[in-house]
Amino acid sequence: MATTALPGTHTFGHAMLSHWPLDPSITYLNHGTVGVVPHRVLAVQQAIRDEIERQPARFLIRELADVGQWPLREAPKMRTAAAAVAAFVRSAPEDLLFVENATTGCNAVLRSFPFAAGDEILLTDHGYGAITHAAHYAASRAGATVKSLELPYPGTTPAAIVRSIEAALTSRTRLLIVDHVCSGSSLILPVAEIAALCRARGVATLVDGAHVPGALPLDIQAIGVDFYTGNLHKWAMSPRPLALLWAAPNRRADLHPTVISWGYEKGLAAEFDMLGTRDPSPALAAPEGLAFLRELGLDAMREWNHRLAWDAASSLAARWGVEVPAPEAMYGSMVTIPLDPRFGAEPAEIEALRSALLYEDRIEAQLFTFRERAWLRLAAQVYNERADYERLREALDRRVR
């Protein structure tokens, strides 16, 4: 794939690497795991930290958040940043809350939800492992149970996903936790249709959108879910750690952060904005990450990333004689395919291969096992180009049995 120049903006491909602090000796094909922060966003974050240190007590206590203890002379800095992020995801500013990551957001919902003995939490087997642990913990505290649904995969479709969830709902199901973009399989799930189904059955929905803000267009309120959380430090270019959390109006009364502090019972914004002394710079620098995205051109960036990941996955799948597990429309900036069976399927084998790629071939790529099979997740960002995936192919060819 040749690089493409956008008038007045940037040239995609390796020419973009100068905007990130990535090690130039590494071929980085794993943007989705923890993101990569652009130089200019890091510079803004450092300027914020420097400003804090010039007058830390005033900044952190009298300017950062409004917990009703004293009058503020200007708008709380956390709310100003929240307003910028809210506009990006089509949320009202007062409804947008910051948390450290999507795992923290899911924990806040699970720890706040009024479960009772006999209730059921429904998960899918494509969900993130840490969220599964959090669901089991919350269920154990209330005498509830956790049920895991095996989604149809590979060979899936959006309609098949909806049907499988519908069949798994019972009279005991109180909450469904479902990914918007699945961390492992990379599938984009039809969350609006799933939410409508659950709403009709009286089941609340918590969407884990860890890989969505920035990577896909997002209109939180239009989806119709009860809770939504998504990382900003993956595809939205914010510093780590930072994510957003949103709750529907009828779900806000019981929602609280996992850390109770000075904002308790003074509104959701106060509760989530002031959790004690911590570094607020990721949230305050988030608007700069969004500005960088807009300068790239959101539609052009998303098309570049999708096309690069899809073409690379399709090429490797054809070479290995495997199938891409779902239609192209179910993928965004990441595509996951089965690994050539000759590499094996034992977790230890695949981890050894992943480590060899990193430490010997200088390629950062995501390999993992799922359903007794090995998988390769290909992520793409505008600093990648076709040659990166060719390099990965060559390295794998050298290591095939």
N, C-alpha and C positions, 0 to 999 in steps of 0.2 A: 504494500500500500504506500503510495507516494504521500509525502507531507502535503498539507493543504494550508494555504494562507488565507486569513480572514482580513478583509480590508479594515485598517485602523485598529486591529487587535493583535493577534499572535499567529505564529506558524506552529501547527500541531506536529507532534513527533519529537525526536530527540532535541530539536532546537528549544523545546520547552523546558528541558531539564535545568536550565539556568535559573528557573524560578523556584526550584526546590533544593533543599540541602542534602539530597541523596548522595550517597557514596558513588562516585562515577565508575568505580570498578564493579559495581553490582548491577545486574539486570533485574530490575524490580518489577515483578508481575503480581504483586500482592497488595495493591492499594486498599483493598476492602478490609483487611484485618484491623488495622488501627489508623488508616489514613496516613497522609504525609502533609505536613504544614508548610505552606509557601513561605519563602523568605520574608515577604512584605508583611505577612500576618504575624510572623514571629517578631518582627521589628515593632509592630504596633503593640503586641503583647508586652514586650520588654519596656516600651515607653510607659505603659500602664503600670507595670511593676515599679519603675523608677518614680513615677508620680506618687504611688502609694507610700514609698519609703521616705519621701520628702515630708509627709505629714500623715503617718499611718493611722493614728487614732481618729483624726478628723475624717479621713477617707473611708475607713472601714466601719466606723460607728455612726457618723453623721451625714454621710453622702451616699453610701452604697445602697441601703435598703431602708424602707419606712416601716418600722415596727411600732410606731405610735408612742415612742418614748420622748421625743422632742421634735420641734418643728424643723423641717428641712428647708434650706434656702434655695434648693433647685430640685428638679425631678430626680428621684432615686436612680442612680446609675444602672442598677440591674434592670429596672423597668424600661429605661431608654434602650438598652440593648435588646430586651425582650420584644419591644415594639418593632425593631428592625427585623428580627427573626420571624415574628408573627406575620408581618406583611409577606415574607417570603413563602410561608406555608399557608397563607390565607386563614389565619386565626385572629381573633380579637386579641389585642396586646395583653389585656388583663387575664386572658385565659391561658396564656403561654407561660409555662414554668420551666426553669432550668434544673436539671439534675446532672450528675457526673457522667452517666452513660445509660444506655438503654436497660442494662441490668438493674441499675439503681431505680430507674423509672418503673420497671415491672415489679420490683420489690416494694416500692411505695404503694402500688395498687394492691398487690397481694397481701401486704401487711395491714392494709386499711379496710379491705373488703369484708363485709359482715357475713362471713361463712358461719354455718351452723352444722351440728352433727348430722351426718348423712348426706350433706351436699357433695357435689362432684365438680372437680375442675377438669376440663377437657383440654388436652394438648395434642399436638401432632408429632409424629416421629421426625419431622423436619425442623423442629424447634431447636433453639439454642440450649445447650446442655446446662448452662448456669441457671436459665429460667426454669428448667425442669426441676433443678434442686430447690429453687425458691418456692415453686408451687408445692412440692412435697413438704417443705417446712411449714408453709402457711396452712396446708391441709391438716398436718399433724397437730397443730395448735388448736384446731377447732373441731376435730373429730370428723373432718371431711376426707374425701378420697380423691386420688388423681387417676385419670384414665388417659392412656396414650393411644391415639388413632394412627394407624399405619396408612398413610396416603397412597393412592395409586401411583406407582412410580417404578421404573420408567414407563414411557408411553402414556403420559398423562395429558389432560386437557383441563382448562378452567372448569368446564361443566362437570368433569369427573371429580375434581376436587370438591366442588360444592355438594355433589351428591353424596360423597363419602362422609362429609361433615354432617350433612342432614341425617344420614343413617345412624350416626354415632351419638346424636343428641338424645337425652332421656329426660324424664320428668325430674330427675335429680340434678341435672346439669345447671349450675349457676353461673359459671364463667368459662368462656372459651378463650384460650390464648393461642394466637395464630400469627405467623410471620407475614409481613408484607413482601419482603424479599428474603427468602430463606438463606441463612448463612452458609450452609453446606451445599445444598443442591442448586442455589442461585435462582430458584424459581420465583417469579412474580406471581403471587397468589391473588385471586379475585376478591379482595377484602371487602369491597362495597357489597357485592352479592352475598358474601358470607355474613356480613353484618346485618343485612336485611333479613336473611333467613333466621338468624339468631334473635333478632328483635321480634319477629313474628312468634317465636317460641318462648319469649320471655327470658332469654339467656343474654347475659352481658358479654361484650367482646372487648378483649385487650389485644391490641395489635402491636407487635414488636416490629417496628420499622427501622431497626438498627442501620440498614443499608439504604435507606430511601432518601432522606433530605439531601438535596444536591444531585443525586444520581437520577431521580425520577421527578417529574412534576408532582407536587403534593398540595392538595386542598383538603386539609384535615376535616373541616366541618362538613364537607360534602360527602365524605365516605360513609358517615352515619354510624361510626363506632362509639363505644362508651368510653374507651381509653385508648390513647395513642402515645407511643414513645419512640423516639428515633435519635440516633447519634448525629451530632453535627461535626464531630472530629473525623469522620470517615470521608464522606463525599462532599461535605459542605465547607471544607477547608478551615474549620476553626481549630484553635489549639486544643490539645487534650488536657483533661477529660471534659467533655461537654456533650449533653444531649438535651432534648426537649421532652416535655411531658404535657399532655392535654387530656382533659376530662370533659365529658358532656355535662351540661348544666345540672341534670338530675343526679349526677354521680359525684358532685363536688363536696357535699356536706360531710361525707365520711372520709374523704381523702386527706392524708397527712404524709409528710416526708418521714423517712425512717429515722431521722434525727429530729427530735423535738427541741426547739430552742425559743428565742425571744419572740418570735412571731406567732406563737401558738394562739389559736382562736382569734387572730386578727386578720383573717383572710388568707386565701391560698398563696397569693403573691408574697405576703409578709412571711408566711411559714417557710416557703421554699427559698426565698431570697436571703434569709438570715439564718444560717445553721451554725453560728459560732464563728470563730476566727478561721478563715481559710483563704486560699488564693482565688479571687474572683476574676483574674485576668482572662481565663479562657472565655467566659461569658461576655466580658466587655470587649474582647477582640473579635467576637463572632461576626459582627457586622462587616469587618474588613474582609473576612473570608468570603462573605456573600458578595461584596463588591468585586472581589477578584473573579468569582464565578461569572458575574454579569459581564465583566470585561472580556472574559473568554468567549462569551456567547453561549448561553445555556443550551439552546437547541443544537448548535453545532458541536458543542462538547459531548452532549449525550449521544448524538449520532455517531461521532468519531469513536467514542468508547464502545458503543454497542457493536458497530460494524467490525471493529478490530477484534473484540472478544469473540463474536460469533464466527467470523471468518477463520480465526485461529482454531477455534474448537471444531468447526466443521472439517477443516483440513486434517487435523490430528485424528479425529474420529474415523474419517475415511481411510487414513493410513493404517490405523490399527484394526479396522474392520469392526468398529463398534458404532452404536447409534447415539446421537444426541438425544437425551431422554424426553424432550418436550418440544413443542413448536417454537419457532423463533420469537414469536410475540410474547412468550413467557419469560424472556430474558432481557436484562438491561445491560449494565456495564460489566457483568460477570456471567460466565457460562461454565457449567460443570459437566464433565463427561467422564465415562468410565475409563480408567487407565488400562493400557494394554495388559491383558491377563498375564503375559509373560513376566511382568514385574512382581507377581505374587499378590496376595490379598491379606496377609497377616499384618496386624498393626505394627509390629516391630520391623518388618521388612519395609513397609512404606515409610515409616519414620526414618529409617536408615537411608532410604533413597532421597527423601526430602533434605536430610542433613548433608548428604553427599552433594546434592545440587547446590546447596548454599555454600558450604565450606570448601568444596573442591572446584566447582564450576562457577561459583559466584553468581548464582541465580536464586532469587527469592521467589518461591512459588508455593502454592498451597496444595498439598496432597493429604488425603485422609482416607479412612476406611468407614464404610457405612453399609449395613445389610450384607456383611461378609464379602464385600467387594471393595476394590481400591478406586479412588476417584481423583481427578485433577480439576481444580477450580482455576479458571483463567480469568483474571481481572484486567481491566484496561483503563488507563488514564491518559490524558492528552500528551504526557511525556513519553508514552510508549509508541512503538510502530511495529510493522510486520517483522522486521529483522529480530526483534526481541524474542518473538515466539519461534522463529526459525532457530535461534540459538538454543532455546529450550528443547526443541525437537532434536537437534543434533546431540545435545548432552544426554537426552534420554536414549537416543539410538545407540550411543556408546555403552550404555549401561544395561541394555536389554539382555535377557538371558539367552 
